[in-house]
Amino acid sequence: MTIEDIIETLERTDMPDGRPAEPKDFDGPRDYLPSSIRSEHSFLMARPFTHDVNHAIDLCREIRPDAIWHLARARQTPDDPLYGAQLRETAEGQSVLGEAESNHAALALTLAALRAHVRQEGEKTARA
């Protein structure tokens, strides 16, 4: 499973996953692949990022320690997702690096962080 597959799965679901993947899950029964995101805490999904907003915030900081994150709760219509999240550059102009919406705060923030990561990796590849 690539990072793009994880993003696609999160886009299709509206349920947070309270069970973090275990390192043994990678290249194992759940077909997780260790991606380029690694931290002192092991692999990307080794913590319940989509279930716990504190872990989602940690993920934002790991992916882009130089960025700021925003999490808002609001709906314009009853059918809109309850939460919106963004990672933004702190530099002048503050462009959006990644954004997402969900009915679950941690899921929205995790998805925004993963999209920021994909964008960052794409920019690195383009420069190379």
PASEBA-1860 file (N, C-alpha, C; in nm, 3 decimals):
! residues 128
1> MTIEDIIE> 0.085/-0.117/0.000/0.000/0.000/0.000/0.090/0.124/0.000 ~ 0.070/0.209/-0.097/0.148/0.332/-0.107/0.081/0.444/-0.029 ~ 0.150/0.554/-0.015/0.091/0.670/0.054/-0.032/0.719/-0.021 ~ -0.028/0.712/-0.154/-0.144/0.751/-0.234/-0.263/0.658/-0.208 ~ -0.234/0.528/-0.189/-0.341/0.432/-0.156/-0.403/0.465/-0.021 ~ -0.319/0.502/0.075/-0.369/0.537/0.208/-0.458/0.661/0.199 ~ -0.413/0.761/0.123/-0.493/0.882/0.105/-0.627/0.850/0.040 ~ -0.622/0.767/-0.063/-0.745/0.729/-0.133/-0.842/0.656/-0.038
9> TLERTDMP> -0.789/0.570/0.045/-0.872/0.498/0.141/-0.934/0.594/0.241 ~ -0.855/0.690/0.291/-0.907/0.788/0.386/-1.011/0.879/0.323 ~ -0.995/0.909/0.194/-1.093/0.992/0.125/-1.228/0.921/0.114 ~ -1.224/0.790/0.101/-1.348/0.712/0.083/-1.418/0.679/0.214 ~ -1.349/0.690/0.324/-1.409/0.652/0.451/-1.447/0.775/0.532 ~ -1.534/0.755/0.625/-1.566/0.862/0.718/-1.558/0.809/0.860 ~ -1.482/0.703/0.876/-1.467/0.642/1.008/-1.320/0.641/1.047 ~ -1.288/0.695/1.163/-1.150/0.688/1.209/-1.114/0.545/1.246
17> DGRPAEPK> -0.988/0.510/1.234/-0.940/0.378/1.268/-0.869/0.387/1.402 ~ -0.926/0.328/1.506/-0.868/0.335/1.639/-0.756/0.237/1.661 ~ -0.737/0.142/1.568/-0.631/0.043/1.583/-0.513/0.083/1.496 ~ -0.404/0.127/1.557/-0.289/0.160/1.474/-0.229/0.032/1.415 ~ -0.167/0.047/1.301/-0.097/-0.067/1.242/0.022/-0.101/1.330 ~ 0.056/-0.225/1.332/0.175/-0.270/1.404/0.288/-0.283/1.303 ~ 0.414/-0.264/1.346/0.524/-0.280/1.250/0.521/-0.413/1.177 ~ 0.471/-0.520/1.242/0.465/-0.650/1.175/0.362/-0.652/1.062
25> DFDGPRDY> 0.270/-0.553/1.061/0.171/-0.544/0.954/0.234/-0.504/0.822 ~ 0.345/-0.434/0.829/0.409/-0.386/0.706/0.469/-0.504/0.632 ~ 0.444/-0.507/0.502/0.484/-0.619/0.416/0.425/-0.749/0.469 ~ 0.314/-0.738/0.539/0.256/-0.856/0.601/0.111/-0.874/0.562 ~ 0.030/-0.920/0.655/-0.107/-0.959/0.622/-0.195/-0.845/0.573 ~ -0.166/-0.722/0.609/-0.250/-0.611/0.566/-0.193/-0.538/0.446 ~ -0.081/-0.585/0.393/-0.022/-0.531/0.271/0.022/-0.385/0.285 ~ 0.056/-0.339/0.407/0.113/-0.206/0.422/0.255/-0.210/0.369
33> LPSSIRSE> 0.297/-0.103/0.306/0.436/-0.091/0.264/0.501/0.022/0.341 ~ 0.621/0.002/0.390/0.687/0.113/0.457/0.713/0.222/0.354 ~ 0.658/0.339/0.375/0.675/0.448/0.278/0.794/0.532/0.319 ~ 0.809/0.645/0.255/0.921/0.732/0.285/0.902/0.806/0.416 ~ 0.784/0.798/0.475/0.763/0.864/0.604/0.802/0.767/0.715 ~ 0.907/0.801/0.785/0.948/0.726/0.902/0.973/0.827/1.012 ~ 0.958/0.785/1.130/0.984/0.873/1.243/1.046/0.792/1.354 ~ 1.074/0.860/1.463/1.129/0.788/1.577/1.029/0.686/1.630
41> HSFLMARP> 0.905/0.699/1.591/0.799/0.610/1.639/0.770/0.497/1.541 ~ 0.856/0.474/1.445/0.844/0.366/1.348/0.770/0.413/1.223 ~ 0.686/0.329/1.168/0.626/0.357/1.039/0.510/0.455/1.049 ~ 0.469/0.504/0.934/0.362/0.603/0.923/0.240/0.569/1.006 ~ 0.185/0.454/0.990/0.057/0.422/1.053/0.075/0.347/1.185 ~ 0.190/0.363/1.249/0.214/0.292/1.374/0.147/0.359/1.493 ~ 0.077/0.467/1.470/0.000/0.534/1.575/-0.140/0.562/1.521 ~ -0.239/0.580/1.608/-0.378/0.598/1.561/-0.405/0.741/1.514
49> FTHDVNHA> -0.340/0.780/1.405/-0.349/0.917/1.356/-0.492/0.960/1.324 ~ -0.571/0.869/1.267/-0.706/0.907/1.225/-0.805/0.903/1.340 ~ -0.764/0.855/1.454/-0.853/0.837/1.569/-0.827/0.939/1.680 ~ -0.704/0.984/1.693/-0.664/1.070/1.804/-0.603/1.199/1.749 ~ -0.666/1.312/1.776/-0.620/1.439/1.719/-0.478/1.474/1.765 ~ -0.439/1.431/1.884/-0.303/1.459/1.929/-0.199/1.388/1.843 ~ -0.228/1.267/1.802/-0.138/1.195/1.712/-0.139/1.259/1.573 ~ -0.255/1.306/1.529/-0.262/1.375/1.400/-0.178/1.502/1.402
57> IDLCREIR> -0.181/1.575/1.511/-0.098/1.695/1.524/0.049/1.657/1.520 ~ 0.086/1.550/1.589/0.225/1.503/1.585/0.267/1.469/1.442 ~ 0.176/1.408/1.366/0.206/1.374/1.227/0.232/1.500/1.146 ~ 0.150/1.602/1.165/0.172/1.730/1.096/0.311/1.785/1.126 ~ 0.348/1.779/1.252/0.480/1.831/1.292/0.594/1.748/1.235 ~ 0.574/1.617/1.222/0.677/1.531/1.166/0.693/1.554/1.016 ~ 0.581/1.570/0.947/0.585/1.586/0.802/0.640/1.723/0.765 ~ 0.588/1.827/0.826/0.630/1.964/0.795/0.649/2.043/0.924
65> PDAIWHLA> 0.762/2.026/0.992/0.783/2.100/1.117/0.786/2.252/1.096 ~ 0.808/2.294/0.972/0.815/2.436/0.940/0.679/2.494/0.903 ~ 0.575/2.413/0.903/0.441/2.458/0.862/0.353/2.481/0.983 ~ 0.243/2.551/0.959/0.141/2.566/1.062/0.019/2.485/1.020 ~ -0.056/2.439/1.118/-0.177/2.363/1.086/-0.298/2.435/1.144 ~ -0.409/2.417/1.074/-0.536/2.475/1.117/-0.639/2.362/1.119 ~ -0.722/2.364/1.220/-0.833/2.270/1.229/-0.955/2.351/1.270 ~ -1.060/2.344/1.190/-1.181/2.422/1.218/-1.303/2.331/1.220
73> RARQTPDD> -1.398/2.370/1.302/-1.525/2.298/1.309/-1.635/2.395/1.265 ~ -1.697/2.363/1.153/-1.804/2.448/1.101/-1.869/2.379/0.982 ~ -1.994/2.410/0.961/-2.068/2.360/0.844/-2.143/2.476/0.783 ~ -2.140/2.482/0.649/-2.223/2.581/0.580/-2.359/2.523/0.549 ~ -2.364/2.393/0.523/-2.491/2.324/0.500/-2.491/2.196/0.585 ~ -2.606/2.140/0.613/-2.611/2.018/0.695/-2.537/1.899/0.634 ~ -2.515/1.899/0.503/-2.447/1.788/0.438/-2.295/1.803/0.435 ~ -2.243/1.919/0.471/-2.099/1.942/0.470/-2.032/1.864/0.583
81> PLYGAQLR> -1.905/1.822/0.560/-1.830/1.761/0.671/-1.815/1.861/0.785 ~ -1.803/1.812/0.905/-1.799/1.896/1.024/-1.665/1.966/1.044 ~ -1.555/1.904/1.002/-1.421/1.960/1.025/-1.348/1.986/0.894 ~ -1.267/2.090/0.896/-1.177/2.121/0.786/-1.037/2.139/0.843 ~ -0.936/2.093/0.771/-0.798/2.103/0.819/-0.707/2.147/0.706 ~ -0.602/2.222/0.742/-0.502/2.266/0.645/-0.365/2.266/0.709 ~ -0.264/2.237/0.627/-0.125/2.266/0.661/-0.085/2.378/0.567 ~ -0.024/2.483/0.624/0.014/2.601/0.545/0.159/2.635/0.570
89> ETAEGQSV> 0.222/2.691/0.468/0.358/2.742/0.484/0.354/2.862/0.578 ~ 0.460/2.879/0.654/0.467/2.995/0.742/0.528/3.115/0.671 ~ 0.587/3.091/0.555/0.649/3.200/0.480/0.543/3.295/0.424 ~ 0.589/3.406/0.373/0.500/3.506/0.315/0.410/3.441/0.209 ~ 0.286/3.473/0.213/0.191/3.414/0.118/0.119/3.294/0.176 ~ 0.183/3.223/0.265/0.126/3.107/0.333/0.043/3.017/0.243 ~ 0.106/2.960/0.142/0.031/2.872/0.052/-0.013/2.745/0.125 ~ -0.124/2.690/0.081/-0.178/2.568/0.140/-0.097/2.450/0.088
97> LGEAESNH> -0.044/2.371/0.179/0.035/2.253/0.144/-0.053/2.129/0.132 ~ -0.155/2.122/0.215/-0.248/2.010/0.214/-0.373/2.049/0.289 ~ -0.488/2.000/0.243/-0.613/2.030/0.311/-0.710/1.914/0.295 ~ -0.806/1.908/0.387/-0.904/1.800/0.384/-1.024/1.837/0.471 ~ -1.133/1.764/0.450/-1.254/1.777/0.531/-1.301/1.639/0.572 ~ -1.362/1.632/0.689/-1.416/1.506/0.739/-1.511/1.536/0.854 ~ -1.591/1.438/0.891/-1.674/1.451/1.009/-1.597/1.419/1.137 ~ -1.470/1.383/1.124/-1.383/1.350/1.237/-1.259/1.436/1.230
105> AALALTLA> -1.230/1.509/1.336/-1.119/1.605/1.338/-0.986/1.539/1.307 ~ -0.955/1.429/1.373/-0.825/1.364/1.353/-0.810/1.313/1.210 ~ -0.918/1.262/1.153/-0.914/1.212/1.016/-0.888/1.326/0.917 ~ -0.952/1.440/0.937/-0.929/1.556/0.849/-0.785/1.604/0.858 ~ -0.733/1.613/0.978/-0.596/1.662/0.997/-0.493/1.563/0.942 ~ -0.516/1.434/0.961/-0.426/1.332/0.907/-0.424/1.337/0.755 ~ -0.539/1.347/0.695/-0.548/1.352/0.549/-0.480/1.477/0.494 ~ -0.498/1.591/0.559/-0.430/1.714/0.516/-0.278/1.697/0.526
113> ALRAHVRQ> -0.231/1.634/0.633/-0.086/1.612/0.651/-0.031/1.519/0.543 ~ -0.103/1.413/0.512/-0.057/1.320/0.408/-0.054/1.387/0.271 ~ -0.153/1.469/0.243/-0.151/1.542/0.116/-0.034/1.640/0.110 ~ -0.001/1.702/0.222/0.115/1.791/0.227/0.243/1.712/0.202 ~ 0.249/1.592/0.257/0.367/1.507/0.236/0.383/1.471/0.089 ~ 0.274/1.431/0.025/0.280/1.395/-0.117/0.325/1.515/-0.200 ~ 0.271/1.631/-0.169/0.311/1.752/-0.241/0.460/1.781/-0.221 ~ 0.506/1.767/-0.098/0.648/1.791/-0.066/0.737/1.695/-0.143
121> EGEKTARA> 0.701/1.567/-0.145/0.780/1.468/-0.217/0.778/1.494/-0.367 ~ 0.665/1.538/-0.419/0.656/1.573/-0.561/0.746/1.689/-0.597 ~ 0.753/1.788/-0.509/0.839/1.903/-0.532/0.986/1.863/-0.527 ~ 1.022/1.771/-0.436/1.160/1.722/-0.430/1.197/1.650/-0.559 ~ 1.106/1.567/-0.608/1.130/1.492/-0.732/1.144/1.586/-0.850 ~ 1.062/1.689/-0.855/1.067/1.785/-0.966/1.199/1.862/-0.968 ~ 1.254/1.889/-0.849/1.381/1.963/-0.840/1.500/1.876/-0.875 ~ 1.487/1.745/-0.859/1.599/1.654/-0.883/1.628/1.633/-1.030
END
